[in-house]
Amino acid sequence: PGVIDPDCKGEIMIMAHTPYPPVRIPKGQRLAQLVPLPQLTKGLPALTHTPRPEGGFGSTGGLTLITLDLSTRPKTSCRLTYQGHSTVLKGLLDTGADSSVIDPAHWPLNWPTLPSPVTVTGIAGMTLAHRTPVLTVEIEGRQASAAFSITPLP
């Protein structure tokens, strides 16, 4: 993710990188999402009409740490079932994350964990997580099969 200065004017551009070129992007494909962060935008004065040159990539401001206040996100009970045994966890929903993570402190000790070549980035840096076997997940009466990453949460 990147940050656009709060005083940005003009066209917003993105830069894409692929380790396996060439890459084909169909016309109309969504590539990025602009999310105004309330902790950075509230209290900002209205923009003045100061002349600014057309910029490119980079920033004129200080470093910004992108955070999401997870205490306001919805939580619900999630029943996880493995080989006929179940446990109920309180699940944090709608975090915007690309994967689902279970803290090892909440993982049943008698259930297996599997090695995983997948890294989880964004939770206190980057970590090589373990993964769960495929579980049956029940949320509000609906069931699905899923595997989760297992790594410590802050």
QUICOR-V954150 format. One record per residue. N is the residue number from 1. RES is the residue in three letters. SS is DSSP state (alpha for helix, beta for strand, coil for the rest). PHI is phi in whole degrees, -180 to 180 (NA if undefined). OMEGA is omega in radians with two decimals (999 if undefined). Layout:
N|RES|SS|PHI|OMEGA ; N|RES|SS|PHI|OMEGA
This chain:
1|PRO|coil|NA|3.11 ; 2|GLY|coil|-131|-3.12 ; 3|VAL|coil|-126|3.06 ; 4|ILE|coil|-105|3.14 ; 5|ASP|coil|-56|-3.13 ; 6|PRO|coil|-65|3.13 ; 7|ASP|coil|-100|-3.10 ; 8|CYS|coil|-64|3.04 ; 9|LYS|coil|-131|3.10 ; 10|GLY|coil|98|-3.08 ; 11|GLU|coil|-71|3.08 ; 12|ILE|coil|-96|-3.10 ; 13|MET|coil|-115|3.02 ; 14|ILE|coil|-125|3.08 ; 15|MET|coil|-123|-3.14 ; 16|ALA|coil|-116|3.10 ; 17|HIS|coil|-131|3.03 ; 18|THR|coil|-132|3.09 ; 19|PRO|coil|-77|-3.11 ; 20|TYR|coil|-128|3.14 ; 21|PRO|coil|-72|-0.09 ; 22|PRO|coil|-81|3.08 ; 23|VAL|coil|-119|-3.14 ; 24|ARG|coil|-110|3.12 ; 25|ILE|coil|-115|-3.13 ; 26|PRO|coil|-63|3.10 ; 27|LYS|coil|-58|3.13 ; 28|GLY|coil|89|3.14 ; 29|GLN|coil|-65|3.08 ; 30|ARG|coil|-77|-3.10 ; 31|LEU|coil|-115|-3.06 ; 32|ALA|coil|-149|3.11 ; 33|GLN|coil|-134|3.09 ; 34|LEU|coil|-94|-3.12 ; 35|VAL|coil|-122|3.08 ; 36|PRO|coil|-68|-3.11 ; 37|LEU|coil|-84|-3.06 ; 38|PRO|alpha|-57|-3.11 ; 39|GLN|alpha|-69|3.11 ; 40|LEU|alpha|-104|-3.04 ; 41|THR|alpha|-104|-3.12 ; 42|LYS|coil|-70|3.13 ; 43|GLY|coil|83|3.11 ; 44|LEU|coil|-74|3.06 ; 45|PRO|coil|-71|3.09 ; 46|ALA|coil|-62|-3.14 ; 47|LEU|coil|-65|3.02 ; 48|THR|coil|-94|-3.11 ; 49|HIS|coil|-91|3.09 ; 50|THR|coil|-77|3.12 ; 51|PRO|coil|-64|3.12 ; 52|ARG|coil|-132|3.08 ; 53|PRO|coil|-73|3.04 ; 54|GLU|coil|-68|-3.10 ; 55|GLY|coil|-99|3.07 ; 56|GLY|coil|-122|3.11 ; 57|PHE|coil|-80|-3.11 ; 58|GLY|coil|123|-3.09 ; 59|SER|coil|-143|3.07 ; 60|THR|coil|-101|-3.10 ; 61|GLY|coil|-104|3.14 ; 62|GLY|coil|-79|3.13 ; 63|LEU|coil|-68|3.13 ; 64|THR|coil|-121|3.08 ; 65|LEU|coil|-97|-3.13 ; 66|ILE|coil|-82|3.14 ; 67|THR|coil|-133|3.08 ; 68|LEU|coil|-131|3.13 ; 69|ASP|coil|-74|-3.06 ; 70|LEU|alpha|-75|-3.13 ; 71|SER|alpha|-68|-3.14 ; 72|THR|alpha|-97|-3.10 ; 73|ARG|coil|-81|-3.12 ; 74|PRO|coil|-67|3.09 ; 75|LYS|beta|-127|3.10 ; 76|THR|beta|-151|3.10 ; 77|SER|beta|-75|3.12 ; 78|CYS|beta|-124|3.08 ; 79|ARG|beta|-95|3.09 ; 80|LEU|beta|-106|-3.12 ; 81|THR|beta|-125|3.09 ; 82|TYR|beta|-135|3.12 ; 83|GLN|coil|48|3.06 ; 84|GLY|coil|84|3.12 ; 85|HIS|beta|-105|-3.07 ; 86|SER|beta|-125|2.97 ; 87|THR|beta|-141|3.14 ; 88|VAL|beta|-114|3.09 ; 89|LEU|beta|-119|3.02 ; 90|LYS|beta|-88|-3.08 ; 91|GLY|beta|-97|3.06 ; 92|LEU|beta|-92|-3.04 ; 93|LEU|coil|-104|3.00 ; 94|ASP|coil|58|3.14 ; 95|THR|coil|-90|-3.07 ; 96|GLY|coil|85|-3.13 ; 97|ALA|coil|-75|3.13 ; 98|ASP|coil|-85|-3.14 ; 99|SER|coil|-145|3.12 ; 100|SER|coil|-106|-3.03 ; 101|VAL|beta|-126|3.03 ; 102|ILE|beta|-117|3.08 ; 103|ASP|coil|-71|-3.13 ; 104|PRO|alpha|-58|3.13 ; 105|ALA|alpha|-65|-3.13 ; 106|HIS|alpha|-105|-3.13 ; 107|TRP|coil|-88|3.14 ; 108|PRO|coil|-57|-3.06 ; 109|LEU|coil|-62|-3.10 ; 110|ASN|coil|-90|3.06 ; 111|TRP|coil|-99|-3.08 ; 112|PRO|coil|-75|2.90 ; 113|THR|beta|-120|-3.07 ; 114|LEU|beta|-117|3.05 ; 115|PRO|coil|-65|-3.12 ; 116|SER|coil|-142|3.07 ; 117|PRO|coil|-83|-3.04 ; 118|VAL|coil|-88|3.03 ; 119|THR|beta|-98|3.05 ; 120|VAL|beta|-110|-3.11 ; 121|THR|beta|-111|3.06 ; 122|GLY|coil|112|3.08 ; 123|ILE|coil|-103|-3.10 ; 124|ALA|coil|56|3.12 ; 125|GLY|coil|105|-3.12 ; 126|MET|beta|-124|-3.13 ; 127|THR|beta|-139|3.04 ; 128|LEU|beta|-88|-3.04 ; 129|ALA|coil|-88|2.89 ; 130|HIS|beta|-87|3.08 ; 131|ARG|beta|-134|3.12 ; 132|THR|beta|-91|2.89 ; 133|PRO|coil|-68|3.10 ; 134|VAL|coil|-66|-3.11 ; 135|LEU|beta|-115|2.92 ; 136|THR|beta|-92|-3.11 ; 137|VAL|beta|-112|3.10 ; 138|GLU|beta|-120|3.09 ; 139|ILE|beta|-130|3.12 ; 140|GLU|coil|50|3.06 ; 141|GLY|coil|81|3.12 ; 142|ARG|beta|-106|-3.08 ; 143|GLN|beta|-116|3.05 ; 144|ALA|beta|-151|3.04 ; 145|SER|beta|-101|-3.11 ; 146|ALA|beta|-158|2.98 ; 147|ALA|coil|-117|-3.06 ; 148|PHE|coil|-123|2.95 ; 149|SER|beta|-84|3.08 ; 150|ILE|beta|-120|3.12 ; 151|THR|coil|-157|-3.14 ; 152|PRO|coil|-60|3.10 ; 153|LEU|coil|-107|-3.14 ; 154|PRO|coil|-69|999
